[in-house]
Amino acid sequence: MDKNGNAPGEEAASGSVPSTAGPAPRHLPGHIAAALAGAGGPADSAGQPWQGRSLAGDDGKVHNFEDDDGTADAGYLAAVTALRNGSGDEAAVIASLATARVFIPIIAQLAEEAEGAGALVSDKQADMALVMLKAADGRNAMPAFTSAKALADWHPDARPVAVYAPRAALSAVSEEAELLVLDPGSEVTFVVRRPALWALAQQRPWVPSYLDGEVAGSIADAAARFPAVRNIGLLPGAGVASATGTGETLPGGGAGPELQVVLYLEDGLDAAAVQELVAGLQAAWSRNVLFGERVDSIEIKLRRAVQ
């Protein structure tokens, strides 16, 4: 069960397509609004209209980023390639985002008619809306795209606003999103979970909870108050892995649960005693600030301690 009470093994979907109901109008974060204004509103900063534009080739130049042709960041692609061939890990993918440019999709949303003086009705106005997804476990997720082509393939009507990935993470946090979904609907969709999202927004390194020595220490300290727990093991949770569009399994990019806690218990406990012990441990972990900041979701496995 995760810290929100979700059942073990329950995973959040990355959301491969936008909601058919369309995004609700949302106030744009300041830097997103500034980037959009800098792109010239209905035209880019070079005065070329967005309407009818291709996002490939020379038409895909992103004028807010000099010499940007809209392709994915080379460092991110290298980190994903290493993840796929087993020479890298998900922490390296997150680290590559620290200097990577991504695209936030912005969609024109028709606003309500406004009444003017003398009961005259003004023309309808188009508001610019951030696109938000809803994960399978109910959490908010913000999509971002590593290339202009990936965004156009996902939603042809969305306008790409180029920002650095830490800025995108800040936007996600300000919108109360707990997940940043990179390239939904693409061959590789990578989910940045809440602890990594916060670290990226703060521009500090991120260590997965299953490799975090301080997390292990806080878990062990809580377990020390329960004599029936003889030992503890920390492993990547079942939700760390993700699948590519062709069915290849990647050891990273999943939505959770991210941490598997293996409890090795003394023999002779009945079901009620085990349930009480697990509930007590979860209550202790939930009160730990460090645990709350660095652990997104957990699953608990019970094992009999070796005598």
C-alpha positions as CSV (number, residue, x, y, z in Angstrom):
1,M,0.0,0.0,0.0
2,D,1.4,3.4,-0.8
3,K,1.5,6.4,1.5
4,N,-2.0,7.4,0.3
5,G,-3.5,4.1,1.0
6,N,-3.4,2.6,-2.5
7,A,-3.2,-1.2,-2.8
8,P,0.2,-2.8,-3.4
9,G,0.9,-3.3,-7.0
10,E,-1.5,-0.7,-8.2
11,E,0.2,1.3,-11.0
12,A,-0.6,4.7,-12.4
13,A,-1.0,4.9,-16.2
14,S,1.0,7.5,-18.0
15,G,-1.9,8.7,-20.0
16,S,-1.0,8.1,-23.7
17,V,-3.7,10.4,-25.1
18,P,-5.2,13.7,-23.9
19,S,-8.6,13.6,-22.3
20,T,-11.4,13.7,-24.8
21,A,-13.2,16.2,-22.7
22,G,-10.4,18.7,-23.2
23,P,-8.4,20.5,-20.5
24,A,-10.1,22.9,-18.1
25,P,-8.8,26.4,-18.4
26,R,-5.9,26.9,-16.0
27,H,-3.9,30.0,-15.1
28,L,-0.6,29.7,-16.8
29,P,2.5,29.9,-14.6
30,G,4.4,33.2,-15.1
31,H,7.4,31.8,-16.9
32,I,5.1,29.8,-19.3
33,A,3.0,32.9,-20.0
34,A,6.2,34.9,-20.6
35,A,7.5,32.2,-23.0
36,L,4.2,32.1,-24.8
37,A,4.2,35.9,-25.1
38,G,7.8,35.8,-26.3
39,A,6.7,33.4,-29.1
40,G,4.5,36.2,-30.5
41,G,1.0,34.9,-29.5
42,P,-0.5,33.7,-32.8
43,A,2.9,33.9,-34.4
44,D,6.4,33.0,-33.4
45,S,9.1,35.6,-32.5
46,A,10.0,35.8,-36.1
47,G,6.4,36.9,-37.0
48,Q,5.6,33.6,-38.7
49,P,2.0,32.4,-38.0
50,W,1.7,29.1,-36.0
51,Q,-1.4,28.1,-37.9
52,G,-0.6,25.6,-40.6
53,R,3.0,25.3,-39.4
54,S,4.8,22.0,-39.6
55,L,6.9,21.2,-36.5
56,A,9.5,19.3,-38.6
57,G,12.6,20.6,-40.4
58,D,13.2,24.3,-40.7
59,D,9.6,25.1,-39.8
60,G,10.2,23.6,-36.4
61,K,12.8,26.1,-35.2
62,V,12.1,27.2,-31.6
63,H,13.0,30.9,-31.6
64,N,13.2,31.2,-27.8
65,F,16.1,28.7,-27.9
66,E,18.8,29.7,-30.3
67,D,19.6,27.1,-32.9
68,D,17.0,24.7,-31.5
69,D,15.5,22.5,-34.2
70,G,12.9,20.9,-31.9
71,T,14.7,17.5,-31.6
72,A,15.1,15.7,-28.3
73,D,18.1,16.6,-26.1
74,A,21.1,14.5,-26.8
75,G,21.9,13.9,-23.2
76,Y,18.4,12.6,-22.5
77,L,18.5,10.3,-25.5
78,A,21.8,8.9,-24.4
79,A,20.5,8.3,-20.9
80,V,17.4,6.5,-22.2
81,T,19.6,4.4,-24.6
82,A,21.8,3.4,-21.6
83,L,18.6,2.5,-19.6
84,R,17.4,0.3,-22.5
85,N,20.7,-1.6,-22.9
86,G,21.3,-2.1,-19.2
87,S,24.3,0.2,-18.8
88,G,22.3,3.0,-17.2
89,D,19.6,3.6,-14.6
90,E,16.6,5.9,-14.0
91,A,18.7,8.2,-11.8
92,A,20.9,9.0,-14.8
93,V,17.8,9.8,-16.9
94,I,16.6,12.3,-14.3
95,A,20.1,13.8,-14.1
96,S,20.1,14.3,-17.8
97,L,16.9,16.4,-17.5
98,A,18.7,19.0,-15.4
99,T,19.9,20.8,-18.6
100,A,17.5,19.5,-21.1
101,R,14.9,21.6,-23.0
102,V,11.4,20.2,-23.1
103,F,8.1,21.4,-24.6
104,I,5.0,22.1,-22.5
105,P,1.7,21.7,-24.5
106,I,-0.6,24.7,-24.4
107,I,-4.0,24.5,-26.0
108,A,-6.4,27.3,-26.9
109,Q,-9.6,26.9,-24.9
110,L,-12.7,28.9,-26.0
111,A,-13.8,31.1,-23.1
112,E,-17.3,32.0,-22.1
113,E,-19.1,34.9,-23.8
114,A,-18.7,38.1,-21.8
115,E,-21.4,40.7,-21.5
116,G,-20.4,44.3,-22.4
117,A,-22.0,47.7,-21.8
118,G,-25.7,47.9,-22.8
119,A,-26.1,44.1,-22.5
120,L,-24.1,43.7,-25.7
121,V,-22.3,40.4,-26.0
122,S,-18.6,40.5,-26.8
123,D,-16.8,38.2,-29.0
124,K,-15.7,34.9,-27.5
125,Q,-12.0,34.9,-26.4
126,A,-9.6,32.0,-26.5
127,D,-7.8,31.3,-23.2
128,M,-4.5,29.4,-23.2
129,A,-4.7,26.3,-21.0
130,L,-2.1,23.9,-19.6
131,V,-2.9,20.3,-20.4
132,M,-3.2,18.0,-17.4
133,L,-3.6,14.2,-17.2
134,K,-5.2,12.1,-14.5
135,A,-3.2,9.0,-13.5
136,A,-5.0,5.7,-12.8
137,D,-4.6,6.2,-9.1
138,G,-6.2,9.7,-9.3
139,R,-3.1,11.8,-9.1
140,N,-2.5,14.8,-11.4
141,A,0.1,14.4,-14.0
142,M,1.6,17.0,-16.3
143,P,2.7,16.0,-19.8
144,A,6.0,17.3,-21.3
145,F,7.7,16.4,-24.5
146,T,11.3,16.0,-25.4
147,S,10.8,16.9,-29.1
148,A,8.4,19.0,-31.1
149,K,7.5,16.0,-33.2
150,A,6.5,13.9,-30.2
151,L,4.1,16.7,-29.0
152,A,2.7,17.1,-32.5
153,D,2.0,13.4,-32.8
154,W,0.3,13.4,-29.5
155,H,-1.9,16.5,-30.0
156,P,-1.6,18.3,-33.4
157,D,-3.4,21.4,-32.1
158,A,-1.2,21.9,-29.0
159,R,1.3,24.8,-29.1
160,P,4.8,23.9,-28.0
161,V,6.3,26.2,-25.3
162,A,10.0,25.5,-24.9
163,V,11.3,25.5,-21.3
164,Y,14.1,23.8,-19.5
165,A,13.0,20.7,-17.7
166,P,13.5,22.1,-14.2
167,R,11.1,24.9,-15.2
168,A,8.6,22.3,-16.4
169,A,9.0,20.5,-13.0
170,L,8.3,23.8,-11.2
171,S,5.1,24.2,-13.3
172,A,4.0,20.7,-12.4
173,V,4.6,21.4,-8.7
174,S,2.7,24.7,-8.9
175,E,-0.2,22.9,-10.6
176,E,-0.2,20.3,-7.8
177,A,0.8,17.5,-10.1
178,E,2.7,14.6,-8.6
179,L,4.0,13.2,-11.9
180,L,5.7,14.6,-14.9
181,V,5.0,12.4,-17.9
182,L,7.6,12.6,-20.7
183,D,6.5,11.8,-24.2
184,P,3.1,10.2,-23.5
185,G,2.1,8.1,-26.5
186,S,5.6,7.7,-27.8
187,E,7.9,4.7,-28.1
188,V,9.4,5.5,-24.7
189,T,7.2,7.2,-22.1
190,F,9.1,8.1,-19.0
191,V,7.3,9.1,-15.8
192,V,9.1,11.4,-13.3
193,R,7.7,10.5,-9.9
194,R,7.0,13.0,-7.1
195,P,10.4,12.8,-5.2
196,A,12.4,13.1,-8.5
197,L,10.0,15.9,-9.7
198,W,10.7,17.9,-6.5
199,A,14.4,17.3,-6.8
200,L,14.4,18.4,-10.5
201,A,12.4,21.5,-9.6
202,Q,14.9,22.4,-6.9
203,Q,17.8,21.6,-9.2
204,R,19.4,19.1,-6.8
205,P,20.5,15.5,-7.4
206,W,17.9,12.7,-6.9
207,V,18.6,9.2,-5.5
208,P,15.9,6.5,-5.9
209,S,14.4,5.6,-2.5
210,Y,15.5,2.0,-2.9
211,L,19.1,3.2,-3.0
212,D,18.8,6.0,-0.5
213,G,20.8,5.2,2.7
214,E,18.9,7.8,4.8
215,V,15.6,6.3,3.7
216,A,16.9,2.9,4.7
217,G,18.0,4.2,8.1
218,S,14.6,5.8,8.8
219,I,12.8,2.6,7.9
220,A,15.1,0.5,10.1
221,D,14.7,2.9,13.0
222,A,11.0,2.6,12.9
223,A,11.2,-1.2,12.6
224,A,13.5,-1.5,15.6
225,R,10.5,-0.8,17.8
226,F,8.8,-4.0,16.6
227,P,10.8,-7.0,17.9
228,A,9.0,-9.4,15.6
229,V,10.8,-7.7,12.6
230,R,14.1,-9.6,12.4
231,N,15.4,-8.0,9.2
232,I,14.5,-5.6,6.4
233,G,15.3,-5.5,2.7
234,L,14.8,-2.6,0.2
235,L,14.3,-3.3,-3.5
236,P,12.9,-1.5,-6.5
237,G,9.1,-1.8,-6.5
238,A,7.2,-3.4,-9.2
239,G,6.1,0.0,-10.6
240,V,9.7,1.2,-11.3
241,A,9.7,-0.7,-14.6
242,S,7.9,0.6,-17.7
243,A,7.2,-0.8,-21.1
244,T,8.0,0.7,-24.5
245,G,5.5,0.9,-27.3
246,T,6.9,-2.4,-28.7
247,G,6.6,-4.2,-25.3
248,E,10.3,-3.9,-24.2
249,T,10.6,-3.7,-20.4
250,L,12.7,-0.8,-19.1
251,P,14.1,-0.7,-15.5
252,G,12.8,2.8,-15.0
253,G,10.2,5.3,-16.0
254,G,7.2,3.6,-14.3
255,A,4.6,5.4,-12.2
256,G,5.0,3.3,-9.0
257,P,5.0,1.7,-6.5
258,E,8.7,2.5,-6.5
259,L,9.9,1.0,-3.3
260,Q,9.5,-2.6,-2.1
261,V,10.0,-3.1,1.6
262,V,10.7,-6.8,2.5
263,L,9.9,-7.6,6.1
264,Y,11.5,-10.7,7.6
265,L,9.3,-11.7,10.5
266,E,9.7,-14.1,13.4
267,D,7.8,-17.4,13.1
268,G,4.5,-18.0,14.9
269,L,2.7,-14.7,14.2
270,D,-1.0,-15.1,13.3
271,A,-2.8,-12.9,10.7
272,A,-4.1,-10.4,13.3
273,A,-0.6,-9.9,14.7
274,V,0.9,-9.4,11.2
275,Q,-1.8,-6.9,10.3
276,E,-1.2,-4.9,13.5
277,L,2.5,-4.9,13.0
278,V,2.3,-3.7,9.3
279,A,-0.2,-1.0,10.3
280,G,2.1,0.2,13.1
281,L,5.1,0.4,10.8
282,Q,3.1,2.3,8.1
283,A,1.9,4.8,10.7
284,A,5.5,5.3,11.9
285,W,6.8,5.8,8.4
286,S,4.0,8.3,7.5
287,R,5.0,10.5,10.4
288,N,8.6,10.6,9.2
289,V,9.2,13.8,7.2
290,L,12.2,12.4,5.2
291,F,10.3,9.3,4.3
292,G,7.4,11.5,3.1
293,E,9.7,13.6,0.9
294,R,11.7,10.8,-0.7
295,V,9.3,7.9,-1.0
296,D,6.6,8.1,-3.6
297,S,4.8,4.8,-3.1
298,I,5.6,1.5,-1.5
299,E,4.7,-2.2,-1.5
300,I,5.3,-4.5,1.4
301,K,6.4,-8.1,1.1
302,L,6.4,-10.5,4.1
303,R,9.0,-13.2,4.5
304,R,9.8,-15.7,7.3
305,A,13.1,-14.9,9.0
306,V,15.7,-17.6,8.6
307,Q,16.4,-19.2,11.9
